[in-house]
């Protein structure tokens, strides 16, 4: 499967696989400042709501939702580019 981020490495990957909604998005918000502007941060989440919540959070917070892919072991991963 091709990755949504055109070969750019994810600077930080958050493992939120065991966290229920809305915790994956809360963790994303908490750690956004851990990456520089322009870098990618990814949220790995089994919570089905993350597929909707992460893009919605990006729209509300002015960040770029790059897309979804899967980890090597098949878990859903949502990739965000920090814009500022």
N, C-alpha and C positions, 0 to 999 in steps of 0.2 A: 504494500500500500504506500502511495506517495505521501510525503509529509506536507502539511500546509504551509510550512515556513521556508520553502525553497532553499534548504540546506543550511540555513542559519541555525547555529546551535542555541539550544535553550539554556539560558544562563542559570535558571533556578527552576527545579521541579518540585512541586509540593505534593506529597503523598497524602491525599485526603480520602483514601479508599474506604476507610471505616467510619467516616464522619457523615452524619445525616444532614439533610437540608436544614438550615442554610449555611452550615459550617464551611463547606468548600469555598463559597464566595467570601465569607468573613476572613478565612485564611488568606485568600488572594489579596484582599484589601490590606490586611495586616503586613503582608510581605512584599507588596508592590515596591515599596521604598528600598528593598534589598537589592534591586537591580537598577542599573543606570537607564536613563532615557534612551530608547531605541533598542534595548535588549528585550529578549523574550523570557516570559515566565509561564510555566505550565502548571495546570492543576490536574492531578490524576484523581478521578472521582467515580465511584460506582453508583452514586446517587443519580437517578435518572433526571432529576430536576436541574442538575448542573448543566445539561445540554442547553437549557433555556436560560438559566440564571446567569451563567458566565457571560454570554453575549449581551444580555440585558444590562448587567452591571457595567460592562464596557461602554455601552451607549450612554448610560447615566453618568459615568465618571470620565468620559472623554478619552478612553483608551481604545486601542485597536484590537478587535477580536480577529486573530489570524485564522483560526479554524480548529477543527478537531482531528485527532488521529488516534492511534492506539500505541500503548507501550509494547515492548518486545514480548511481554507475557499476555497481551491482549486486553489490557484494561483501558477504558476510555480516558483520553487526555485532551484537555482544552488549552489552547495556546493563545497567549495575550502578549502584545507588544506594548511596553510602557512608552507613552508619548510625552510624559512630562511629570 
